[in-house]
Each structure stands twice: as structure tokens, then as C-alpha cells.
């Protein structure tokens, strides 16, 4: 389905299953060692660009059928095959005794027995292009009537060279687990092509977090290095780069740190995808924040990683407590007037950080961005004692000024964090520009300019408030007119009723059954319902009328038009 990791490769094989005495061998009724089958593969990932290959079963265990590309397998010497024994044994043993159960308990089960009616997972080893360690194919979970090149099996594809490379060997269990999480996702979510595309980043986040869940710390160590060097990669606009895997990995850790593992796992349980799915998981777990809010705080954590500034602006995982990034640096000379102008291309849903140091006296920083971008702008002023986080409300406009005093003397740096967070379904899901200029000013000029900007904002807000008041007045008048029209219409409507089949109760609105009840009270018991209103809304007047009816005929005076009251009314009013 997609590329994997970045600098590593992938995995497995073995000479005859009889050399693995502690791994149970499935009986011959299923796939057997030496069996040869042909499989469709992803030509974009295969080193030779092949679409289909012949493969031989080299290992059959409790949960896995491991096949190897026949050409690759037959080219190996007997000694090479024998040397791979321990590596493959450890891989299978870890997966079947620990990883499989922990992952299924956490995320749910893969399709089992699946489309082929077999509980085994097929692991196919073939040589892949550089930086591709493994993949899965959604097509394999569908029938060939739906997708012609489906293998109609639960399958994981791994690079065939991993176990021969000592540098990648330690990561082999993670690669297998990562792809297995995708199989779980296929089963837990009912994907179509577009939904699968929107969910890639979140699916990868779950798969990436599997390494930490299973106790494989080397993965996070590598991802930290990758994101630190290039934090400005888009989280959602999936391009399969190693930096994107790093971004979703670190984001997943932040999400679990701050909101708990259940938010990540629950995102699999709803018929929603990507951002919508995560929003629902947050809501179901009692959080008011949306994915947008989480990403804002995540971005500040990536920049600051300081719990003293705010408990949301840091990582709690011990491996991430020292995590820092490399921002774009702009240095101003310590003396003289300074003027600097620049533009920054901002990826959607990316951490873009500018750092300004140096300068003398006060600074005026002017910024602008496209009016339709709705960029969220945070800036952080760092001095010797603390870090102050401030926010420019985009409702004030898409251009503005920020003033900083004593950048060289008191304040050591200022960071800008412009976040462009369009809806994933928006036609605006593309890069945007953030323009800024920096000018040296005196402290007197700073005070005067700040006052001018403050007055402009007050004037703008006052004008906006007046506009809102006028709109509220117009809407209120329209609502009152509509309400009066509806009341008049409902009170004069002819209502034809049959027997009451359901309970009616206080608070119901726009209900046909309530209109029937009100009509019959008006016609049959006018003394109990003197208002005679037929609105369809079960409010205080209707409740009082029902209570009077219950009192009149010796029923509990609850005001609830329940089974006893319905039975009496049906017998009296529908003879």
C-alpha cells in the first residue's frame, strides 16, 4: 500500500522449516514448505519493477507463511541460507510469542481467517528499491472480482535483504510489526480508495507507534534525528518521505503523552477517516480539543519542549525530553539600523519555525499572508528567565505588526511559528506564503506605533461589533416572524390522528404525535387544555394538560404520556 521507513530495509527467510524445531509447523492441509505460488507485487517498490513474481514457501509457522522470491532464494548458497536461521527464528519467535498478541490487544484483530479462509498471514520477501523496507496492499483484502490483481490473502511484503545486513537486523521485528498494524487497519476500517488516501497519515501514526509499544526504541531515536533536521514537512499531505514518517511518529507520541493511548486506538473504531476520525476519538474520550488544537500544541511542543512554559508544550516520553529542532535562523547585526525582508513557503499541517537573534534596541516585525489562508501565528519571546508564548488572532487581519524590545540586551531570541491548517477536504490544501520584514526602531517609536496599532484594532473591533449587532437584530426579527407564522399555521392545521403507539414527554419538539395529542386534548378535553395550541412542541402547557387528564381519571400525575395514559386515551378517543 505504501512505502515504509527511510534508511532501513526489510527481512526474512529461511531454509527448511524442519530446522526450526521450536516453531510449530502447520499440517500439509494448508501451505507447505517448498510450495510454489505466483503473487502480484507493487512494481513501484520492486527493485526490478516487476508486477508479478514466483515465490517459494520457505517457512510455515503457527501464524505465518513465509514466501521468498524464487529467483532470489535459489541464488543463495546453502551456507547463506543456514546463516539466516537464527535471524529468522528470532523474528518469528518475537512476533508470535509477544508482538502479535500485544498489537491485536491494543488495536484489534486483522481479518482472521480472512478472505482466503486461512488464519495465516503470508509474508512475501522480495528485493525492493532503496529506502523501501516493506508495504501492504489494500487490494489483497478484496476479491479479484473487485480488484483484478488481488492476491486474495492477508499479506505483508518485506524487503528480502534485511536479515543479511547487521545494521538493519535489529529493526526487523519492528518492520514486520509496522506492516501488521496496517493489516489490522484494513480489517477495522471499511476503506474505499479516497478514504484510504485521507487516512494514510493516521494509519502510519498508529503503525509507527507500534515500535514504542513493543519496546523497540531505536526507531524513535532515528525519527527524532529526521524530524529535527526538517520539521517543516506536512503531516497530512502524504508523499511517503522519511521525514513524514518522522513527523507522524513524533505526533503519535505527543498524542499518547497528552491524551492517552486510547485516543490513538479509538481512531480505528469509527466509520470516519483521518482528521474526522481523530476528532471523534478525542470527543469520545472526553476532550474538548480538536485535531487542529492538538496540532497547534504539538507544534509548540516541537519548538519549546518545555513543561514549565505550559504542560501542553512538552513531551513526556523519556526519549523525547531532550528533543529539539533546527529552525530557520535570521541573525541581525548588534549595531546600526537593520532591515530584512523574506518570504517563507508554508506546507499545510507542518511545523514551520523562524528564529530571529541579534539586533539592537527595539524591532518592528511586519508580516502578511493570503487572506484566505487563515494562518495561525504564534510567536515566542525568549529571555534569560523564561519563554513567553503569544498568539496573533487571525481575525484581526491577515497582516499586522509585532514589536519586541531589547532583543540583544534582555531578550535573547524571538521565534515565529506560522501554522497553515486548512481542512483536509478543502480545495485550499496546498502551500501558502508567509511574508515578513524586520526593522530596527527606537523605544519611543515602538511605544507610538504600538498605540497606533492598538487604536486601529479597537476601531476595527468596534465596527465589527456594530455589524454583528445589526445582523443579530435582523435575524431576531426574521426568527420572530417565522415563529409567529408557524404557530398560526400549526394552530389552524387540520390534524388526522390514529392510536398513540409511542410515549410522549416534556421537551419533544416538532413532533407529529405531539400535535395529535394537543389536537385531541383541545377537542375532547377543552377544559383541561384551555390554550388549545397545536404546536407539536411538548412544553409546559401540554404537560399541565396531561397532568390534569391523569388526575381526572385516577392515574399518577406525572405529566408523562406513557403506557397507562396512552392505553386510556386510545380507549376513550379512538372508539
N, C-alpha and C positions, 0 to 999 in steps of 0.2 A: 504493500500500500504506500509506503513512503521510505525515504532514506532514513538512516539512523546515524548515530553518533558522528564523529568527525574524524578523529585521528586514529581510531581503533578499527579493528576488523573482527571477524567472526568465525569460527567454531568447530566443529565436531566431526567425529567419525570414529570408526573402529574396525579392527579386523574381526573376525568371527565372534558371535555372541557367546560362544562357549568359553571364551577366555575371560568372561565376566561372571564368575560363579555366584557372587552375592546379589546380582541383579536378576530378578526372575524373568524368565523367557516365556513369552506367550506361546500358547499351543499353535500348531500349524493351521488351525482353522482360520486364523487371521493372517496378516502379512508375516512372512518368514524371512530369515536371514538368507541372502542370496537371491531373493525375488527381484525381478527387474520390471520397472514400470516407466512409462513416459509421463512427464509433467510439464505443464505450461509454467513459464517463469516470466519475470519482468525484464524485458530486453533493455530497458533504460538503466538497469542496475547490473546486469550481467556483464562480465569483463569482455565477452566476445559479441555482445549484442544479440544473443540467441533468444528466441521466443519459446522454444520447447527443447527439452533435453531428455535423454535416457538416464535413469538412475537406478542404483542397486541398493537394496536394503542391507545395511552392514550391522545394524543392532536393533533388536526388538526387546523392549523392557516393559514394565508394568503400564507405563503411561505414554511411551514414545515409540514411534517407528522412525529410526534414523536412516535416511537415504543419502547416498553420495553420488554426485555426478559421475557417471560411469567412466568417462574419459579421464577425469582427474583420479579417480580411485584406482583404475587399472594401471595408471602411470607411476604409482607409488611403489617403492621397493618393499619387500617383506619386512625389512628392518625398520623402515619409516612407519609402517603400519603398527608394528609391535611397539615402537617407542611412543605411539599415541595412546596406548592402552590406559595408562594411569590417568592421563589428562581427561580422556573421555569418561572414564569410570567416575572420577570426582565430579565432573559436570552433571552427569545423570543422577548420581547419588544425592548431590545437593538439591537438585530440582525436585526429585521425587520424595525425598525424606523431609525437606524443610520448605523450600520456596513455593512449591505448588500449593501446599495447604495454607500457608500464610497469605499468599496472594488471593486465593479463592475465598478465604475467610474475610479478607479486607474488601475486595472489590466485587465479589460474586463469581459465579462459575462461567467457564467457557461453555459453548454448546457441547453437551455431553449426553448421549453418544454422538450427536451432531448429524450433519447431512448424510454422512456415509454409514450411519448406524453403528459406528465403531467408537469406543471411548478413547482410543489412542489419538495422539497428536502426531502428525507427520512433520518431521524436521528434515528439510532438504538442504544439503550442503552443496553449494556451487561457488566458483570463484567470481567475486564481484569487483566492481570498479573501485578505485581508490576512495577512501573515506566512506564507503558504504559497508556497514557491518551486518545488516540484516533488514528484513522487511516482512510485512504480511500483505495479503491481498483480500480485500473485501469480496472480490469476485468468487473466491473459493468457497465461501459460505452460501453461495447461491447455486441453483441448478443450472445445467448447461442450456436448458430451455430459456433461462433468463440471461445468462452470460455464456457465450459460446466457448470461451477459453477458461472456464471454471474447472478446477481440478476436483470439485465436489468433495473436499476433505478439509478438516481443520488443519491448517498448515502454517508452519513457520519456516522462513528461508534465512539461512545463515551463511556468512562468508566461509569458505572452506579452508582458509589458511590460518585462522586464529590460533588454533592449538599448536601450530608449529612455530609461533612467534612468542618468545618468553615475555616480551613487553606487553602483549595483549592477553596473555593467558589468564592473568588474574581477573580480567574483566569478563571472561567468557560466561560465567554464571549470570552476570547482570544482563548481557546481551540477550540470552535466552529468556530471562525473566521479563525484560522490557517488551519483547515481541509477544510473549504470552499475555501480558496485560492488554495488548491490542486485541487478541483473540477474545478476551473477556469482554472488552468494549463492544465488539461485533455482536456478541450474544446479548448483552444487556441493553443495547440501543438498536432500534429498528431504523437503520440508515438507508437513505437514498443518496444519490451522488452529491447533490447540493448540500444536504445535511451533513454528510461525511466531511465535505470541504470546510464547512463552518465550524466543525468540531475538532479539527486536526490539532490545533494548539492545546486544547484542554485534554484531549486524548494523550498527547505527548507529555503533558504535565503529569498525568497520572502514571504513565509508564516510566518517566524519569524519576519520580519519587520512589518507585519500587526499589531502587538501589539503596536508598537510605533505610527504607522499611525492612529490607533484607539484611542490612549490615554490610554493604559494600561501599566504604567511604571514599575510595579512590575516584569514583565517578563525580562526586560533589567537588572534590579537590580540583579536578580538571575543569569542571564547569565554572568554578569561581574564576579561574585564570582567564577563560574565554570571555566571560561577561565583563570582567574588569577592564579588559582591553577595548571592548566595543560594546558599551551599554546601550547604544542608540538603535539597536535592531528592533524591528517591530515584533510584538508578541503575537498578534493576530494574523497579520498578513503573511501567511506561511510560505516560505521559499526553500525550506529544507537546509538551511545553513547551520553550521556547527554553533554559531553564535545564537541562533534562535533556540536550539536545544538548550543552550546555557540559560537563556532568558526564561523559558518555561520551567526549567529545573529550579532556578532560584526563586521564581514566583511561586511555584508549588510549595517550596519550603517556607516562604513567608506566609502563605495562606494557612498552612498547617500550624505554624508557630502561633499565629494570631487568632485563628478561628477554629482550629481543631481539624483532625483528620477526617471527621465525618462530613464536613463541608465538601472536601475533595471527593470522597467516595460517594456521597449522596448525589453528586452531579451526574452519576450514571443512572439514577433511579427515575428520572422524569422524562417524559416524551418531548424534551426540549434539547437544544444543542448550543454548544459554545457559551457565550456570554449569558444567554437566556437561561440555560441550564444551571450555571453557577449562581445567577441571581436567585433562582428558585431554591437552590440548596442553602444559600445564606438565609433566605426568608424562613424556610422550614426549620432551621436551627436557631431561630430567634434573633437574628441580626438585622438591624435596620440598614446597614450599608449595602450598596450595590457593588457589582464588579468594578464599576467606574471609581467608586470611593476606595475600594481595596487597592486598585492600581495606583491611585494618587498617593496613598500612604506607602505603598511598596516603593514607589519612585523616590520618596523622601527617605525611606529606609536605605535604599541603594546609595543615595547621596550622603546621608549623615551617619547611619548605623550608630545611633546614639540614643539609648533609652532615657537618658537624663533630659534630652530635649522634648521627647514625647514617647510614651510607651509603644505607640504605633510606628515610630520612626526607627526601628531597630529589628535585628534578627535575634531569635532566642536560641537557635541551634548552635551548639558549641563550635562547630566547624565554621560558622558564618560570623562569629562575633568580631573577627578581625577583617571582615570583607570590606574592601574599598575599591573605588573605580577611578579611572583616569579621565577627568573632564577635559573639554576644550579650554585651553588656557590663553588668556589675554593679559599681557603684562604692560602696565603703564609706567613710564619714567617717573621717578620720585620728585622731579622738579620741573617747573615750567608748565605751560598750558598744554593740555592733551586733548586731542580729538581723534576718535576712532569710530568707523562705521563698518558694519559687516552684516551678512545675511546667513542664516542657518536653515538648511533644508531639514524639516522635521518629519520623521516617519510616524505614521499613526500608531498609537499604543506603544510608544517607545520612550525610554529614559534618555532625554537629551539634557546635558548639563554643561553650562558655561561657567568658567571661573575667571574672575577679574581680581587682579592684585596690583599693588603698586599705586602710583598716583600721588598727588599732593593736595591737601585740603579737601574740599567737597567735590562731589561728582554729580552731574545730571545724566541720567541714563534714560534715553528715549527709546521706545520700542513700538513696533506696529506689526500687524499680521492681517491676513484676509478677513473681511467682515463676516464671512460665512463659516470660518474655521472654528470659532468658539474655543480658542486655545485657553487652557487653564494655566496661569502663570504663577509659580511660586518663586520667591527669592529668599535667600538665606544670608544674613549678615553675621559674619564670624569675627569675634574679637577675642581678646586674651582670656575672657572669663566664660563666655557662653556662645550659643548659636541661637539666633533669633529667626524663626520662620515666619514669613509674611506672605500674604496672598493678594494678588491683584484681581479684583472681581471683574470678569469679562463683561458684565452688564454695564460697567462704566464706559465701555467703548473698546474698540479694537486697536487703539493706540493710547499711549499715556507716558507719563514721566515718573521716574523713581529717583529719589535723592538720597545720597549717602554722605555722611560726614567722616572726616579723619580716617580715610581708608588706609593711609600709611602709618599714622600715629596710633590711633585707637583700635580701628577695625583692620584686621589682617587680610580679609578677603570677602568678596560677595559672590554668591553662586546664583545663577538663574536656571530655573527648571521649567521650561515651557512644555506643556503636555497637550498633544493633539489627540482627542479621544472621540472620534466620530463613531456612530453606530456601525457595527459590522455589516449591516444590511443597507447602509447608506450609499448613495451614488457618489458621495464625497470621500470614499475610503481610498485616499491617495496621499501623497506627500503634501506638505504645506510649507510656506516660507515664514520665518520669524526674522524680522529686521530689527537691528538695534544700533544705536550710536551712543558714544560716551564723550562727555565734555567736562573739562575742568571748570569749576566756578568757585567764587568766594563764598564764605559762610553767609555774608549779607545777601548775596544774590540767591542763595539757597532758600533762606527764610522768606524772601519776597516771592520767589517762584512757587514755593510750596503753598503760600497764601493764595496766590492767583489760581492754582490748580484746585485748591480746596473750594474756593468760591464757584469755580466752573462746575465742579461736581455737585455742589449744593444746588446750583441753578438747574442743572440737568435733572437731578432727582426731584426737585420741586415741580418742574414741568411734567415729568413722568407721572408724579403723584396726581396732578390735576387731570392728566389724560385718563388715568385709571379711575379716578372718581367719576368722571363723565361717563366712562364705559360702564361702571357699576350702576349708575343711575339709569342709563338706557336699558341695561339688561334687567334691572329690577322691575322697571315699568313693563317691559315685554313679558316677564315671568308672571306678573300680577294679572295682566290681560289674558294670558294663556290659561292661568289657573281659574279665573272667573269664567272663561269660555267653557272649560272642561266641567266645572261644577254645574253650570247651567245645562250643558249638554247631557251630563250624566243624570241630573235630577229629572229631566224630561224624557229620557230614553225609555222605551218600552222593553221590559226585560222578560224573557220567557225562561222559566226555571223548571228543572226536574228535581228528583230527590237529591238530598245532600249526601255525597259519598266520601267526603273528607272533613277533617276537623278544621275549624276556623278559629283564629285567635288574634289578640291585640298585636298591632304592628304590621299586619299584612297590608300591602298596597297594590292598587291596580288589579284587583282580583275579581274575576267574573263571578266566582262563588259568593264573595262578599256582597257584590251588587245584588245577587239573588236574595241573600239573607235580608239586606236592607229593604228591598222591594216588598218582600213578604211581610216583614215587620210593619212596614208602612201601610200595607193593605189589610193584613189580618189582625194586627195588634197596634192600631194607631195611638191608643192611649199610652202604650209603653214606649213608643218611638215618635214623640211629637214633632221632632225636627223634620222627619220624613226625607232626609238627604240620601240620595243614591250615588255615592262617590266611588265605590269599590275599595275604599280605604277603611280598615277595621281599627278605628281610633276610639276616643273616649265615649262619644255619644252612642256608638254601636255597642261598645262594651256595657254601658249602663242599661241599654235596652235589653240585652241578653240577660243581664242580672235580674232585671225586673220580670222577664219572662220565666226565668228559673224560679224566682220567688213565688210567682203566681201559681205555678204548677208543682211546687214542693220539691224542687231539685236544688242541689248545692249551688249557692250563688257565687260562682267563680268568675263569671264573665267569659268563660272559655266555652265555645260552641263545640263540645266534644261528643263522644258516643251517646251518652244518655240524652243530652239535649237534642242531638240530631235525630235520634230514634223517635222522640216525642214530636218534634217538628214535622218529620216526614209523615207520621201517622195522622197529624192534625191538618197539615197544609196540602198534602198530596193524596187525598182520598179518591 
